[in-house]
């Protein structure tokens, strides 16, 4: 084999060894998207809970009077 063939064979093997990492990266990116959506939903829930608690505390203050 010539030097060029050896180099090309090494490059092909290196690229093949990266394929599982590519799959792992794709899975990680999908998981990141899911976690971002969960975080957004939690933020919305927190805001709604703050509003709810604010309304409840105002109602409790008015009842005490």
Phi and psi in radians as a Rosetta constraint file:
Dihedral C 1 N 2 CA 2 C 2 CIRCULARHARMONIC -1.513 0.35
Dihedral N 2 CA 2 C 2 N 3 CIRCULARHARMONIC 2.942 0.35
Dihedral C 2 N 3 CA 3 C 3 CIRCULARHARMONIC -1.046 0.35
Dihedral N 3 CA 3 C 3 N 4 CIRCULARHARMONIC -0.743 0.35
Dihedral C 3 N 4 CA 4 C 4 CIRCULARHARMONIC -1.071 0.35
Dihedral N 4 CA 4 C 4 N 5 CIRCULARHARMONIC -0.739 0.35
Dihedral C 4 N 5 CA 5 C 5 CIRCULARHARMONIC -1.118 0.35
Dihedral N 5 CA 5 C 5 N 6 CIRCULARHARMONIC -0.707 0.35
Dihedral C 5 N 6 CA 6 C 6 CIRCULARHARMONIC -1.094 0.35
Dihedral N 6 CA 6 C 6 N 7 CIRCULARHARMONIC -0.760 0.35
Dihedral C 6 N 7 CA 7 C 7 CIRCULARHARMONIC -1.130 0.35
Dihedral N 7 CA 7 C 7 N 8 CIRCULARHARMONIC -0.773 0.35
Dihedral C 7 N 8 CA 8 C 8 CIRCULARHARMONIC -1.096 0.35
Dihedral N 8 CA 8 C 8 N 9 CIRCULARHARMONIC -0.704 0.35
Dihedral C 8 N 9 CA 9 C 9 CIRCULARHARMONIC -1.125 0.35
Dihedral N 9 CA 9 C 9 N 10 CIRCULARHARMONIC -0.707 0.35
Dihedral C 9 N 10 CA 10 C 10 CIRCULARHARMONIC -1.122 0.35
Dihedral N 10 CA 10 C 10 N 11 CIRCULARHARMONIC -0.720 0.35
Dihedral C 10 N 11 CA 11 C 11 CIRCULARHARMONIC -1.137 0.35
Dihedral N 11 CA 11 C 11 N 12 CIRCULARHARMONIC -0.735 0.35
Dihedral C 11 N 12 CA 12 C 12 CIRCULARHARMONIC -1.082 0.35
Dihedral N 12 CA 12 C 12 N 13 CIRCULARHARMONIC -0.776 0.35
Dihedral C 12 N 13 CA 13 C 13 CIRCULARHARMONIC -1.120 0.35
Dihedral N 13 CA 13 C 13 N 14 CIRCULARHARMONIC -0.674 0.35
Dihedral C 13 N 14 CA 14 C 14 CIRCULARHARMONIC -1.134 0.35
Dihedral N 14 CA 14 C 14 N 15 CIRCULARHARMONIC -0.726 0.35
Dihedral C 14 N 15 CA 15 C 15 CIRCULARHARMONIC -1.146 0.35
Dihedral N 15 CA 15 C 15 N 16 CIRCULARHARMONIC -0.725 0.35
Dihedral C 15 N 16 CA 16 C 16 CIRCULARHARMONIC -1.076 0.35
Dihedral N 16 CA 16 C 16 N 17 CIRCULARHARMONIC -0.640 0.35
Dihedral C 16 N 17 CA 17 C 17 CIRCULARHARMONIC -1.246 0.35
Dihedral N 17 CA 17 C 17 N 18 CIRCULARHARMONIC -0.300 0.35
Dihedral C 17 N 18 CA 18 C 18 CIRCULARHARMONIC -1.492 0.35
Dihedral N 18 CA 18 C 18 N 19 CIRCULARHARMONIC -0.271 0.35
Dihedral C 18 N 19 CA 19 C 19 CIRCULARHARMONIC -0.993 0.35
Dihedral N 19 CA 19 C 19 N 20 CIRCULARHARMONIC -0.784 0.35
Dihedral C 19 N 20 CA 20 C 20 CIRCULARHARMONIC -1.083 0.35
Dihedral N 20 CA 20 C 20 N 21 CIRCULARHARMONIC -0.597 0.35
Dihedral C 20 N 21 CA 21 C 21 CIRCULARHARMONIC -1.155 0.35
Dihedral N 21 CA 21 C 21 N 22 CIRCULARHARMONIC -0.628 0.35
Dihedral C 21 N 22 CA 22 C 22 CIRCULARHARMONIC -1.109 0.35
Dihedral N 22 CA 22 C 22 N 23 CIRCULARHARMONIC -0.736 0.35
Dihedral C 22 N 23 CA 23 C 23 CIRCULARHARMONIC -1.107 0.35
Dihedral N 23 CA 23 C 23 N 24 CIRCULARHARMONIC -0.753 0.35
Dihedral C 23 N 24 CA 24 C 24 CIRCULARHARMONIC -1.087 0.35
Dihedral N 24 CA 24 C 24 N 25 CIRCULARHARMONIC -0.684 0.35
Dihedral C 24 N 25 CA 25 C 25 CIRCULARHARMONIC -1.134 0.35
Dihedral N 25 CA 25 C 25 N 26 CIRCULARHARMONIC -0.720 0.35
Dihedral C 25 N 26 CA 26 C 26 CIRCULARHARMONIC -1.088 0.35
Dihedral N 26 CA 26 C 26 N 27 CIRCULARHARMONIC -0.745 0.35
Dihedral C 26 N 27 CA 27 C 27 CIRCULARHARMONIC -1.113 0.35
Dihedral N 27 CA 27 C 27 N 28 CIRCULARHARMONIC -0.744 0.35
Dihedral C 27 N 28 CA 28 C 28 CIRCULARHARMONIC -1.076 0.35
Dihedral N 28 CA 28 C 28 N 29 CIRCULARHARMONIC -0.748 0.35
Dihedral C 28 N 29 CA 29 C 29 CIRCULARHARMONIC -1.098 0.35
Dihedral N 29 CA 29 C 29 N 30 CIRCULARHARMONIC -0.686 0.35
Dihedral C 29 N 30 CA 30 C 30 CIRCULARHARMONIC -1.116 0.35
Dihedral N 30 CA 30 C 30 N 31 CIRCULARHARMONIC -0.732 0.35
Dihedral C 30 N 31 CA 31 C 31 CIRCULARHARMONIC -1.135 0.35
Dihedral N 31 CA 31 C 31 N 32 CIRCULARHARMONIC -0.669 0.35
Dihedral C 31 N 32 CA 32 C 32 CIRCULARHARMONIC -1.076 0.35
Dihedral N 32 CA 32 C 32 N 33 CIRCULARHARMONIC -0.730 0.35
Dihedral C 32 N 33 CA 33 C 33 CIRCULARHARMONIC -1.071 0.35
Dihedral N 33 CA 33 C 33 N 34 CIRCULARHARMONIC -0.723 0.35
Dihedral C 33 N 34 CA 34 C 34 CIRCULARHARMONIC -1.117 0.35
Dihedral N 34 CA 34 C 34 N 35 CIRCULARHARMONIC -0.793 0.35
Dihedral C 34 N 35 CA 35 C 35 CIRCULARHARMONIC -1.118 0.35
Dihedral N 35 CA 35 C 35 N 36 CIRCULARHARMONIC -0.622 0.35
Dihedral C 35 N 36 CA 36 C 36 CIRCULARHARMONIC -1.113 0.35
Dihedral N 36 CA 36 C 36 N 37 CIRCULARHARMONIC -0.741 0.35
Dihedral C 36 N 37 CA 37 C 37 CIRCULARHARMONIC -1.150 0.35
Dihedral N 37 CA 37 C 37 N 38 CIRCULARHARMONIC -0.673 0.35
Dihedral C 37 N 38 CA 38 C 38 CIRCULARHARMONIC -1.113 0.35
Dihedral N 38 CA 38 C 38 N 39 CIRCULARHARMONIC -0.748 0.35
Dihedral C 38 N 39 CA 39 C 39 CIRCULARHARMONIC -1.087 0.35
Dihedral N 39 CA 39 C 39 N 40 CIRCULARHARMONIC -0.728 0.35
Dihedral C 39 N 40 CA 40 C 40 CIRCULARHARMONIC -1.104 0.35
Dihedral N 40 CA 40 C 40 N 41 CIRCULARHARMONIC -0.737 0.35
Dihedral C 40 N 41 CA 41 C 41 CIRCULARHARMONIC -1.122 0.35
Dihedral N 41 CA 41 C 41 N 42 CIRCULARHARMONIC -0.693 0.35
Dihedral C 41 N 42 CA 42 C 42 CIRCULARHARMONIC -1.144 0.35
Dihedral N 42 CA 42 C 42 N 43 CIRCULARHARMONIC -0.683 0.35
Dihedral C 42 N 43 CA 43 C 43 CIRCULARHARMONIC -1.080 0.35
Dihedral N 43 CA 43 C 43 N 44 CIRCULARHARMONIC -0.754 0.35
Dihedral C 43 N 44 CA 44 C 44 CIRCULARHARMONIC -1.090 0.35
Dihedral N 44 CA 44 C 44 N 45 CIRCULARHARMONIC -0.761 0.35
Dihedral C 44 N 45 CA 45 C 45 CIRCULARHARMONIC -1.089 0.35
Dihedral N 45 CA 45 C 45 N 46 CIRCULARHARMONIC -0.702 0.35
Dihedral C 45 N 46 CA 46 C 46 CIRCULARHARMONIC -1.100 0.35
Dihedral N 46 CA 46 C 46 N 47 CIRCULARHARMONIC -0.738 0.35
Dihedral C 46 N 47 CA 47 C 47 CIRCULARHARMONIC -1.108 0.35
Dihedral N 47 CA 47 C 47 N 48 CIRCULARHARMONIC -0.760 0.35
Dihedral C 47 N 48 CA 48 C 48 CIRCULARHARMONIC -1.112 0.35
Dihedral N 48 CA 48 C 48 N 49 CIRCULARHARMONIC -0.678 0.35
Dihedral C 48 N 49 CA 49 C 49 CIRCULARHARMONIC -1.160 0.35
Dihedral N 49 CA 49 C 49 N 50 CIRCULARHARMONIC -0.692 0.35
Dihedral C 49 N 50 CA 50 C 50 CIRCULARHARMONIC -1.068 0.35
Dihedral N 50 CA 50 C 50 N 51 CIRCULARHARMONIC -0.747 0.35
Dihedral C 50 N 51 CA 51 C 51 CIRCULARHARMONIC -1.109 0.35
Dihedral N 51 CA 51 C 51 N 52 CIRCULARHARMONIC -0.788 0.35
Dihedral C 51 N 52 CA 52 C 52 CIRCULARHARMONIC -1.063 0.35
Dihedral N 52 CA 52 C 52 N 53 CIRCULARHARMONIC -0.795 0.35
Dihedral C 52 N 53 CA 53 C 53 CIRCULARHARMONIC -1.169 0.35
Dihedral N 53 CA 53 C 53 N 54 CIRCULARHARMONIC -0.621 0.35
Dihedral C 53 N 54 CA 54 C 54 CIRCULARHARMONIC -1.117 0.35
Dihedral N 54 CA 54 C 54 N 55 CIRCULARHARMONIC -0.728 0.35
Dihedral C 54 N 55 CA 55 C 55 CIRCULARHARMONIC -1.158 0.35
Dihedral N 55 CA 55 C 55 N 56 CIRCULARHARMONIC -0.759 0.35
Dihedral C 55 N 56 CA 56 C 56 CIRCULARHARMONIC -1.118 0.35
Dihedral N 56 CA 56 C 56 N 57 CIRCULARHARMONIC -0.710 0.35
Dihedral C 56 N 57 CA 57 C 57 CIRCULARHARMONIC -1.189 0.35
Dihedral N 57 CA 57 C 57 N 58 CIRCULARHARMONIC -0.632 0.35
Dihedral C 57 N 58 CA 58 C 58 CIRCULARHARMONIC -1.153 0.35
Dihedral N 58 CA 58 C 58 N 59 CIRCULARHARMONIC -0.688 0.35
Dihedral C 58 N 59 CA 59 C 59 CIRCULARHARMONIC -1.121 0.35
Dihedral N 59 CA 59 C 59 N 60 CIRCULARHARMONIC -0.737 0.35
Dihedral C 59 N 60 CA 60 C 60 CIRCULARHARMONIC -1.137 0.35
Dihedral N 60 CA 60 C 60 N 61 CIRCULARHARMONIC -0.671 0.35
Dihedral C 60 N 61 CA 61 C 61 CIRCULARHARMONIC -1.143 0.35
Dihedral N 61 CA 61 C 61 N 62 CIRCULARHARMONIC -0.744 0.35
Dihedral C 61 N 62 CA 62 C 62 CIRCULARHARMONIC -1.157 0.35
Dihedral N 62 CA 62 C 62 N 63 CIRCULARHARMONIC -0.615 0.35
Dihedral C 62 N 63 CA 63 C 63 CIRCULARHARMONIC -1.188 0.35
Dihedral N 63 CA 63 C 63 N 64 CIRCULARHARMONIC -0.592 0.35
Dihedral C 63 N 64 CA 64 C 64 CIRCULARHARMONIC -1.192 0.35
Dihedral N 64 CA 64 C 64 N 65 CIRCULARHARMONIC -0.457 0.35
